[in-house]
Amino acid sequence: QLTPNATKITGMHVFDDSVIVGRQEDIYALRGRTNDTNLGFELFTLNRLNTHTGFASHRAVNIAHNYLIFLGTDGNVYAIQSAKTYERDLATMILSRTIDLTKEPINLTKEDYPTAVSYFANDEWYLSIGDVTMVYSYRHMSWVMYNNLKARCFYELNDEWVWGRPEGRIATWDKENFLDFNEPYQSLWYSKPFDMGDANSFKQFREFFL
């Protein structure tokens, strides 16, 4: 039993040799094989992790290589890892120190967090809440934001990522036409950070990512 018993469990996930049980304000790791002390197997143990938050949504928890990434109820993104393999201690760390989901241009509220869904593929973790999709690069440890994906669920089919949208559509990346349901993309580019102190000078950029 997790006390107090009235606290709602918001998510469960298998990670390493444990079942990670998340509530709104705390997270526990359940491991072991039996309750019977006479069998000689490892007994079930329930240990609280060193975190002050819980799972915001059961659908926003994913295994990313040797980490378990999730959205916390406080709006931060966390990763659970095995701190000491020989002792099998689990520890959490924050991945979203450089972003704030409640500020411009993301503008989410705590009431939005329980609707979050996520997906991990190709070293990228997609976190979709309403019309905002945040993408964390596992390789570069950085964030990118998308609008208008409106993903409500994720699925992988034949190595392709597909997602469901609120109007009843199922979408995937189009490899030939760079259109969003035949609607033009809205884009805005600020050049001020790249003016090198002289707004009238010519600049050259190696790559652009839209």
C-alpha positions as CSV (number, residue, x, y, z in Angstrom):
1,Q,0.0,0.0,0.0
2,L,1.1,3.6,-0.8
3,T,0.0,5.9,2.0
4,P,-2.1,7.9,2.0
5,N,-4.4,5.5,0.2
6,A,-6.6,8.2,-1.2
7,T,-3.8,9.7,-3.3
8,K,-4.4,9.0,-7.0
9,I,-1.9,7.0,-9.0
10,T,-1.3,9.0,-12.2
11,G,1.0,6.6,-14.1
12,M,2.9,3.3,-14.0
13,H,5.8,2.1,-16.1
14,V,8.3,-0.8,-16.1
15,F,11.9,0.5,-16.0
16,D,15.0,-1.6,-15.4
17,D,14.0,-4.3,-12.9
18,S,11.3,-2.1,-11.3
19,V,7.8,-1.0,-11.7
20,I,7.8,2.8,-11.4
21,V,4.6,4.0,-9.7
22,G,3.9,7.7,-10.0
23,R,1.3,9.8,-8.1
24,Q,0.7,13.5,-8.2
25,E,3.3,14.4,-5.7
26,D,5.7,11.4,-5.4
27,I,7.2,8.4,-7.3
28,Y,7.9,4.9,-6.0
29,A,9.9,2.0,-7.4
30,L,8.6,-1.5,-6.8
31,R,11.0,-4.4,-7.2
32,G,11.3,-8.0,-6.1
33,R,9.8,-11.4,-6.9
34,T,7.8,-12.6,-4.0
35,N,6.2,-11.9,-0.6
36,D,7.0,-15.4,0.7
37,T,10.2,-15.3,2.8
38,N,10.5,-19.1,2.5
39,L,11.1,-19.2,-1.3
40,G,14.6,-17.7,-1.2
41,F,13.8,-15.1,-3.9
42,E,14.2,-11.3,-3.5
43,L,11.3,-9.9,-1.5
44,F,9.1,-7.1,-2.8
45,T,10.3,-3.7,-1.7
46,L,8.7,-0.3,-2.3
47,N,11.1,2.7,-2.2
48,R,10.3,6.3,-2.7
49,L,12.5,8.2,-5.3
50,N,14.3,11.4,-4.5
51,T,11.9,13.7,-6.3
52,H,9.4,16.3,-5.2
53,T,6.9,15.7,-8.1
54,G,4.9,12.9,-9.6
55,F,3.7,11.8,-13.1
56,A,1.5,14.5,-14.7
57,S,0.1,12.0,-17.2
58,H,0.4,8.2,-17.7
59,R,0.7,8.8,-21.4
60,A,3.7,11.2,-21.0
61,V,6.2,8.6,-19.7
62,N,8.7,6.8,-22.0
63,I,11.8,4.8,-22.0
64,A,14.6,6.6,-23.8
65,H,17.6,4.3,-24.0
66,N,18.8,4.0,-20.4
67,Y,16.5,6.7,-19.0
68,L,12.8,7.0,-18.1
69,I,11.6,10.4,-19.2
70,F,8.4,11.9,-17.9
71,L,6.5,15.2,-17.5
72,G,6.2,16.0,-13.8
73,T,3.1,17.6,-12.2
74,D,5.2,20.7,-11.6
75,G,5.7,21.3,-15.4
76,N,9.3,20.1,-15.5
77,V,10.6,17.2,-17.6
78,Y,12.6,14.6,-15.6
79,A,14.7,11.6,-16.4
80,I,15.1,8.6,-14.1
81,Q,18.4,6.8,-14.3
82,S,20.2,4.1,-12.5
83,A,22.7,6.0,-10.3
84,K,24.7,3.0,-9.2
85,T,24.2,-0.2,-11.1
86,Y,25.6,-2.5,-8.5
87,E,23.1,-1.1,-5.9
88,R,20.4,-0.4,-8.4
89,D,19.6,3.0,-7.0
90,L,17.3,5.2,-9.1
91,A,17.8,8.9,-9.3
92,T,16.0,11.7,-11.1
93,M,17.4,14.8,-12.9
94,I,15.7,17.8,-14.6
95,L,15.9,18.0,-18.4
96,S,13.9,21.2,-18.8
97,R,16.1,23.8,-17.0
98,T,16.3,26.0,-20.1
99,I,12.5,26.2,-20.8
100,D,9.4,27.2,-18.9
101,L,6.1,25.7,-20.1
102,T,4.1,28.5,-18.6
103,K,5.9,31.4,-20.3
104,E,6.0,32.8,-23.8
105,P,5.9,31.4,-26.4
106,I,4.6,28.1,-24.9
107,N,1.9,29.5,-22.5
108,L,0.6,26.3,-20.9
109,T,-1.1,26.0,-17.6
110,K,-0.9,23.3,-14.9
111,E,-4.5,22.3,-15.9
112,D,-3.1,21.3,-19.3
113,Y,-0.4,18.9,-18.0
114,P,-2.8,15.9,-17.4
115,T,-3.6,15.8,-21.1
116,A,0.0,15.4,-22.2
117,V,1.1,12.6,-24.4
118,S,4.7,11.7,-25.4
119,Y,6.7,9.5,-27.7
120,F,10.4,8.6,-28.1
121,A,12.0,7.7,-31.4
122,N,15.3,8.4,-33.3
123,D,16.9,10.0,-30.2
124,E,14.0,12.6,-29.9
125,W,11.4,12.8,-27.2
126,Y,8.1,14.4,-28.3
127,L,5.9,16.0,-25.7
128,S,2.6,17.2,-27.0
129,I,0.1,19.2,-24.9
130,G,-2.8,20.8,-26.8
131,D,-1.4,22.7,-29.8
132,V,2.2,22.7,-28.5
133,T,4.7,20.0,-29.2
134,M,8.1,20.2,-27.4
135,V,10.9,18.0,-28.8
136,Y,13.9,17.1,-26.7
137,S,17.0,15.9,-28.5
138,Y,18.6,13.1,-26.6
139,R,21.8,13.6,-28.5
140,H,22.1,17.4,-28.3
141,M,20.3,17.9,-25.0
142,S,18.3,20.8,-26.4
143,W,14.6,21.7,-27.1
144,V,12.6,22.7,-30.2
145,M,9.0,23.7,-30.3
146,Y,6.3,22.8,-32.9
147,N,2.9,24.3,-33.4
148,N,-0.2,22.8,-35.1
149,L,0.8,19.1,-34.8
150,K,-2.1,18.8,-32.3
151,A,-1.1,15.3,-31.4
152,R,-3.5,13.5,-29.0
153,C,-1.9,10.1,-29.3
154,F,1.2,8.6,-30.8
155,Y,1.9,5.3,-32.6
156,E,4.7,3.7,-34.6
157,L,3.8,1.7,-37.7
158,N,6.4,0.2,-40.0
159,D,9.1,2.5,-38.6
160,E,6.9,5.5,-39.2
161,W,5.6,7.9,-36.6
162,V,1.8,8.5,-36.8
163,W,-0.4,10.6,-34.5
164,G,-4.0,11.2,-34.0
165,R,-5.5,14.7,-34.1
166,P,-8.5,16.2,-32.4
167,E,-10.6,16.6,-35.6
168,G,-10.4,12.8,-36.1
169,R,-7.5,12.8,-38.5
170,I,-4.5,10.4,-38.4
171,A,-1.4,12.2,-39.6
172,T,2.2,11.3,-40.5
173,W,5.2,13.1,-42.0
174,D,4.8,13.7,-45.8
175,K,8.1,12.9,-47.6
176,E,7.1,14.5,-50.8
177,N,4.9,17.5,-50.1
178,F,5.8,19.9,-47.3
179,L,2.3,21.0,-46.6
180,D,0.2,20.7,-43.4
181,F,-3.1,19.4,-44.7
182,N,-2.8,21.7,-47.7
183,E,-2.5,24.7,-45.4
184,P,0.6,27.0,-45.6
185,Y,3.0,27.1,-42.6
186,Q,3.1,30.2,-40.5
187,S,6.6,31.3,-39.9
188,L,8.4,34.3,-38.4
189,W,12.1,34.8,-38.3
190,Y,13.9,37.4,-36.1
191,S,17.3,38.4,-37.5
192,K,18.4,40.6,-34.7
193,P,20.4,38.0,-32.8
194,F,22.4,37.4,-36.0
195,D,23.2,41.0,-37.0
196,M,26.8,40.8,-35.7
197,G,26.4,44.3,-34.5
198,D,25.7,45.6,-37.9
199,A,22.1,45.1,-39.3
200,N,23.1,46.2,-42.8
201,S,25.9,43.8,-43.3
202,F,25.5,40.6,-45.3
203,K,25.5,37.3,-43.4
204,Q,25.9,33.7,-44.4
205,F,24.3,30.8,-42.6
206,R,25.2,27.2,-43.2
207,E,21.9,25.6,-42.2
208,F,18.3,26.4,-41.4
209,F,15.9,24.2,-39.4
210,L,12.2,24.9,-39.8
